[in-house]
Amino acid sequence: MLVGLGLLVAPFILPALGMSPDLLTRILIWGLFGLGFDLLFGYTGLLSFGQAAFYGTGGFVTAYLLTDGVVPNMLLALAIGTVAAAAMGLIIGYLTLRRTGIYFAMSTLAFGEMFYFMENSVFKDYTGGENGIAGVPPPELSLGFIDIHISSGWPMYWFVAALFFLGYLIARRIVRSPFGAVLKAIQGNPKRAMALGHSIQSYKLIVFVVAAAYGGLAGGLLGLFQSYMPPDAFALDTSAQLVIQTVMGGAGTLLGPLLGATIWLYLYEGLQQVGSLGPYWKLILGIVFVVLVTVFRHGVAGALITLFRSRKQLPGDIDDGASTSVAGSLDIVPPLATTRPGAPVLEARGVSKHYGGLKANSDIDFTLREGELHGVIGPNGAGKSTFFAMLAGELPTTTGKVFFRGQEITGIGVTSVCQLGMSKSYQINQLFEHLTVRQNIMIPVLARLRGRYRADLLSNLHSDHLDSQVNAAIALVDLGHQADTQVSEMSYGEKRRLEIGLALATGANVLLFDEPLAGLGPEERVMVVGLLKSIRQGRSMVIVEHDMDAMFELAERITVLYEGRKLTEGTPEEIRRDPSVQAAYLGGMDDESA
Ligand SMILES: Nc1ncnc2c1ncn2[C@@H]1O[C@H](COP(=O)(O)OP(=O)(O)OP(=O)(O)O)[C@@H](O)[C@H]1O
C-alpha cells in the first residue's frame, strides 16, 4: 500500500526539505478533511463552499467536551464531535441538496457563514467566541492497562497519520463500492442516473453526511494538535482553502487533497520566511496555484495517476476485480403474473401537455400491448418527444393519466417508473462520458440489483451476478471489444448502441426508444435495426422514429401524432395508405381537409 508506505517514510525524508513534524501533522489534518470533500466534490460533483461548518462543529464540540471535562476520554470526544458534524451535515444537506450547481454552492456558503456568525454570538459561551477554546488537554490514549500520552511533535504525527490512514482506507472502500459507482454516475450525468432507477437525492445526502463527518474528525484533531480550537475554523477562508487544495492536488483521486495541502502549506510557510519577498509571498502562492491548475487539468495527483497508468497499462479503479469471463443472459424484470400476451401494458388516457398557450400534446389516448412493438411517428414538432417524456415519468402531465400494467404512474417520477420495469433511451445520447462502456452499463444493472437506493458504502462492487449481467448487456449491444474504452473516445454509432444498452441493462421489459436511428450512417442504421429486432423477445417497445422505412419494417402498430394530437393509429400498411398521414407529412393536411 503506497499510501501507508508514504506515511511511514515521510518522517525520514521530508524533514530534509525543511518540513517539521508540526507541518506534516497539519497537512494530514487537511488531507483528512479533504478526503470527505473529495468524495463530495471530486466523485459526486457537488461543490460545497460550506465545509468549514463541519470542521468547526467537530472541532468545537470535541474541544469543549475535553476542556470542560464533560467527556475526558479523547477518542470518545472525537467520536462525538464527528457525529455532531455528521448530524449537522444531515440537516444542511437536506436543505441545500434541493438545488444544484451554483445555487447549491451558494447555499452551502450561506450556511457556512451562518455557522461562523453563530459561533461568535449564540454559542459563544461554548466556543469562546472570537477567542476560541484554549487549553484543550493533550491527547491521551487509554488502552485499559496503559495510558499513552501523545505529546506534540512526532508522536502527534503518528497519531494523526494512523487516523488519516484509516480515513483513507474507508474513503477508498466507498469509492470502490456499488455506492461509489453510483456517485460517479451522478457526477457524470445526474439526470440519466435518476432515469436508470437510482434515487440520487439519497446518495447525495449520504455522501454529504460522510463528507461532514470527515470534516468533523479533522476539526477535532486540529484542536488536539494545537491545544487550542481557533475561531477561524468556521471561517469562509477555511472552506475556500479546502477547495483550492483539492483542485490543485487533483479532485476525484482521494490523494489530491493531501498533495494539494502539502504544496499549499509548504509554500505558505516557506514563502513567508523568505524575508526579501515581503507581502509578495501571497502573489507567488497565487501564481503557483494558477500554473498548477492550468498545466494539470486533473491536478497533480491526476497527472501522476495518468503517468503511472500509462506506464503500467492499468485500467481505472472502478473496474478493479471486474470479471470479463463471467457471462450469462440478461435478466428481465418479470412481468406481473396477471399479464398475458396482448394485454395492455402501458396506457395513456387523455394526456395533455401545455406550455403556457402552446399545446405540445392534447388529449392523447394510447395503448401499448404486451409483446408489441408500437411506433410513434409525426412531423417535426408534432409532440412526440413530449409525449414520450410523459410516458416515461420525466414530465408531469398537464391533464390526463398514465397507467403501467394497470397501476397509475402519473407523477411518480422517472426513477420509480424505471424500478417498475420501464426504461427509455434518448434522442440525444445521455451517457456517462467520463466512464467506460462497462462502467456505464454497470449503473443500470446496479439499480436493477440493488433497488433505488442502498447504503452499501463498504461492500464489494463486483459479484459474479453483477459481472454476468453487465457482460450480457454489453454483448447484446455488441460492444464487447470496447468494454473498457472511455465513452468520450467512441464513435457516434457506438454511443448510440450504448444508449440503447443502458435502457436494456435496467432489465426493463417495457422500453421506450426516442429516435434510436437519429444521426446514424447507413451501415450503423442496419446494425441498430438488427439490434432492435434481436431484443424483442420478452419485451414490449415503443419507438419514436423519423426513418419511415425502419418504422414500417419494425412496428406492428403505428400511432401518428400531428400538431400535438393523435391523428390516427393502425398497422403499418394502414398508416402507409392513410391520406391524412400523407397530407400531414406533406404539410398540407389542413388545406386538404378544409
Ligand atoms: N420545455 C418546453 N417548453 C416550451 N415548449 C416546448 C418545450 N418542449 C417542447 N416544446 C414545444 O412543444 C412542441 C412539441 O415538441 P416535441 O419536441 O415534443 O416535438 P417532436 O415531435 O418530438 O419534434 P422532433 O421530431 O423535431 O423532435 C414544439 O412546438 C416544441 O417547441
The ligand as an SDF file (V2000), in Angstrom:
LIG
                    3D

 31 33  0  0  0  0  0  0  0  0999 V2000
  -39.9190   22.6780  -22.4760 N   0  0  0  0  0  0  0  0  0  0  0  0
  -40.6590   23.2420  -23.4570 C   0  0  0  0  0  0  0  0  0  0  0  0
  -41.1250   24.4980  -23.3280 N   0  0  0  0  0  0  0  0  0  0  0  0
  -41.8870   25.0650  -24.3040 C   0  0  0  0  0  0  0  0  0  0  0  0
  -42.2230   24.4430  -25.4350 N   0  0  0  0  0  0  0  0  0  0  0  0
  -41.7930   23.1860  -25.6250 C   0  0  0  0  0  0  0  0  0  0  0  0
  -40.9870   22.5150  -24.6490 C   0  0  0  0  0  0  0  0  0  0  0  0
  -40.7170   21.2670  -25.1070 N   0  0  0  0  0  0  0  0  0  0  0  0
  -41.3140   21.1770  -26.3280 C   0  0  0  0  0  0  0  0  0  0  0  0
  -41.9550   22.3210  -26.6240 N   0  0  0  0  0  0  0  0  0  0  0  0
  -42.7190   22.5720  -27.8260 C   0  0  0  0  0  0  0  0  0  0  0  0
  -43.6860   21.5520  -27.9580 O   0  0  0  0  0  0  0  0  0  0  0  0
  -43.8500   21.1980  -29.3160 C   0  0  0  0  0  0  0  0  0  0  0  0
  -43.6160   19.7030  -29.4760 C   0  0  0  0  0  0  0  0  0  0  0  0
  -42.2310   19.4430  -29.2620 O   0  0  0  0  0  0  0  0  0  0  0  0
  -41.6140   17.9850  -29.2880 P   0  0  0  0  0  0  0  0  0  0  0  0
  -40.1620   18.1080  -29.0650 O   0  0  0  0  0  0  0  0  0  0  0  0
  -42.3870   17.1210  -28.3660 O   0  0  0  0  0  0  0  0  0  0  0  0
  -41.9090   17.5430  -30.7780 O   0  0  0  0  0  0  0  0  0  0  0  0
  -41.2920   16.3300  -31.6040 P   0  0  0  0  0  0  0  0  0  0  0  0
  -42.4090   15.7340  -32.3560 O   0  0  0  0  0  0  0  0  0  0  0  0
  -40.5670   15.4280  -30.7010 O   0  0  0  0  0  0  0  0  0  0  0  0
  -40.2900   17.0880  -32.5690 O   0  0  0  0  0  0  0  0  0  0  0  0
  -38.9450   16.4970  -33.2750 P   0  0  0  0  0  0  0  0  0  0  0  0
  -39.3720   15.4270  -34.1990 O   0  0  0  0  0  0  0  0  0  0  0  0
  -38.4240   17.6920  -34.0010 O   0  0  0  0  0  0  0  0  0  0  0  0
  -38.0400   16.0230  -32.1800 O   0  0  0  0  0  0  0  0  0  0  0  0
  -42.8780   22.0390  -30.1160 C   0  0  0  0  0  0  0  0  0  0  0  0
  -43.5850   23.1520  -30.6150 O   0  0  0  0  0  0  0  0  0  0  0  0
  -41.8740   22.4760  -29.0940 C   0  0  0  0  0  0  0  0  0  0  0  0
  -41.3150   23.7160  -29.4200 O   0  0  0  0  0  0  0  0  0  0  0  0
  1  2  1  0
  2  3  1  0
  2  7  2  0
  3  4  2  0
  4  5  1  0
  5  6  2  0
  6  7  1  0
  6 10  1  0
  7  8  1  0
  8  9  2  0
  9 10  1  0
 10 11  1  0
 11 12  1  0
 11 30  1  0
 12 13  1  0
 13 14  1  0
 13 28  1  0
 14 15  1  0
 15 16  1  0
 16 17  2  0
 16 18  1  0
 16 19  1  0
 19 20  1  0
 20 21  2  0
 20 22  1  0
 20 23  1  0
 23 24  1  0
 24 25  2  0
 24 26  1  0
 24 27  1  0
 28 29  1  0
 28 30  1  0
 30 31  1  0
M  END
$$$$
